[in-house]
């Protein structure tokens, strides 16, 4: 409490600073209306059971560096399971995808059911196992995977509106399920490639920083941590996929 009290005392006459602290500093304000607006869909918090944190943060950073703004979304559902990220073991507890995603978004997040394609110029999905466990069942069912209804709706509505969709890491696999016939990449993993092609979609083998663009569906994908990667590789992939989407929006 002493630390919190000291913080409030120091800034008690500065509503703006306190407001930025608690909102995460990236609400879609009037000043953002001329910027290209991205909806970033998260799948929890942590690579093994949620969104890959580095991919998520670097995607948001890339959007801002390219002059855009973003709003985070996540489905208000239970995670498939919870994994201890220190030892890799499953934990006997339950967590909510929206609540966990809010950790990455600093609390500035909305339920995916609230997503309206009219409010955004682009939609993007960072990866992580949560994309294949919470946003879909790709991790368990491969080509026979199901996609969370709110995720499928968001994808289909953006396609209908002719707006671009980005996907990093494993996320292109569930996009391939929704948009059968789409061209995507997850890098070079044979098992995932077989699943994508079993869904009736197409795969291109790529390496770090490369972006596959499907001009029919306006889908932009890059492999990130589906390949052996460093943080610099992830930054490059996130930056390039966002740049490609911005070019589409220009």
N, C-alpha and C positions, 0 to 999 in steps of 0.2 A: 504493500500500500504506500510506503514511503516514496518509492520511485514514481508511482502513478501520481501521487499528490504533488511531488516536485515538478513533474511534467506539466500538470494542469496549472500550477501556480506560475510557472515560468511563462506560459503562453495564454494566460487567462484573458488577456486583452487582444488576442489574435485569433479570431474565429476561423480565419482562412487556413492557418497552419494546422489547427486542431482538426478541422474538417478534412483536410487532405490526408492527415494521419489515419483517420478512422475510415475513410472511404476508399483508400488505396490510390487516390489521386488520378483515376482514369475514368470517371463517370462520363457519359456522353453528354457534355454540356452544349450550350448554344455555340460556344466558340469552336466546338468540334464538328459542327454540322457541315462545313465545307470539306472536311477531311474524308478520305475513304474509310468507311466503317466496317470493321471485321467482327464477326461473331466467332469467338474462340471456344470450342467445346472441349471440356475437360472430363476425365474419366476417373477421378479420384486423386490421390496424392501419393505417388511412389511408384517406381518402375514395375515392381512385381505384382501389384494388385490395383494400380490406379494409373493416372497420367504420369508419363516420364517427366519429372520436374524440370530438368535442363532443357528438354525439347519445348516444354510449355513456356518457360520463361524466355528462352531465346526467340521463340516465335513472337511473343508479345513485344520483345525488344525490337525485333526486325520490323514489325508493323509500325512502331513509333519512329524508328530511324528512317523509314520510307515515307514519313509524313502522314501516316494513318492513325486511327484511333481504334480501340477495341473494347468489347464487352464480353466477359466470360459467362458461359452457361454450363450447366451440367444437369443430367437427369436426377430427379429426386427419388432415388431407388437405393436399395441395399446393394453393397458390393457382393460379388460372388463369394469372396472370402477375404481374410486379412492375413498378410504375410509379414513376419518379422524381418525387416530389412537388414538386420545385423547378422542373423544366422540362417535366413532363408526358410525358416520353418513356419508352417501355418499356425495361426493363433486362434484360440477358441473364443472369438468375440465377433460382434457384428458392427459394421460401420456403414454410414450412408455416403453415397457417391457425391451428392451435392455438398454435404457438410465437409467432407475431406477435400474436395476441390476448392472450397472456400479458403483453405489454408494457402494455396498457391495464389489465389486471386485477392488475398488480403481482405476477404469478406465482401468484396465488390463483385457479386455473382448473382445470376438469376436462374430460376428453374428453366430447363430447356423447353418445357411445355409453353413458356411465355414467348419463345422465339417467334418473331414475325419477320419474314423475308423482306417486307417493304421497308424495314428500318435499317437494313444493312446492305452493303455493297458486295460483301464476300463472306464466306464461311470457311473455317479452317479447323482441322483436327490434329493436334499433336498426338504422338504415339504413347507407348507404354503398354504393359500387359492388360491394363484396365480397358484399353480400346478393344482388346480381343476377349475380355472376360465380362466387362460391364456394359460396354456399348454394343457388344455383339457376343456371339458364342464361337467366334473363329478359333479360339485357342482349343476348344474341345471338339468342335464339329466340322472343322475344315470347310470343304466345299458345300456342306449341308448346313452351314451356320445360319442362325437367325440374327436379325439386327433389331436392337431395341426400337420400339415403334416411334418414339420421339426423335431418335436419330434418323431413322428412315424418312420420317415426315420432313425434317429439316433439309435433308439432301434433295428429296424430290421437289420440294417447293422452290429451292434455289435453282434447280435445273429448269423448272417451269418458268422461272423469272429470267432465265438466261444469265444468271450471275455465277461467278467463279467459285469453285470449291477446292480447297487445299487439303492435303493429307500427308502426314509424315510417318516414317517408321512402319509399323504394322497397320496403321489406320487405313491405308489404301485397300487392304483386303476386304474390309466391310463395305467400303465404297464400291468395290468391284461386285459385291453381292447385290447391292441395291441397284446399281446401274449396269446390268449385264451387257457385255460388249464393250465396256470402257477399257481404255489403255492406261495402265498404271505401272508403277515400280515399287518394289520393296527391297531392291538390291539384287541379291543373287541366291537367296535361300531356296534350295530345291523343293522342300516340303511346302512352303508357303506359295511358291510359284505354281506348283501342281494344284493347290487348293483354288487359287485365283482362276486358273485356266479351267478347272472343274466347275467353276461358277458360270462359265460361259464368257469370261472376260479375257483380256490379253495382257501379257507382261513383257516389259523390256528390262533386261539386265543393266544395272547402272552402278556407279561408284559414288563416292562422296561429292556432294555439291551439284550433282546432275539432277535435272528436273525433267520428268516426262509430262508432256502436255497433251491431253486429249481435247482436240478442238471441237469435237461434236458436243461433248457434255461440259466443256470448259472445266476440266478437272486437272489439277496440278499436283504431282506427287514427287517425293524424294525419300531416299532410304534411311538416313540418319542412323539410329542405333540398331537397325536391322543388320548393319555391317559393324565390324570391329572399328570402334570410333574413339576419337578424343573430343574434348569439349570444342576445340577449334573446328573439327569436322561438323559437329552439330550446328555451330554458329553459321558455318558456310551453307549448309543445307537449308536451314531456316531462312537465312537471308535471301538465298537464291529463289526459293519457292515463293516467298512474299514478293520479291522483285518481279517475278514472272506474272504473278497475279495482278500487281499494280500496273504492269504494262498492258494487260488485258483490260483494265479499268480506265486506262488513259483515254 
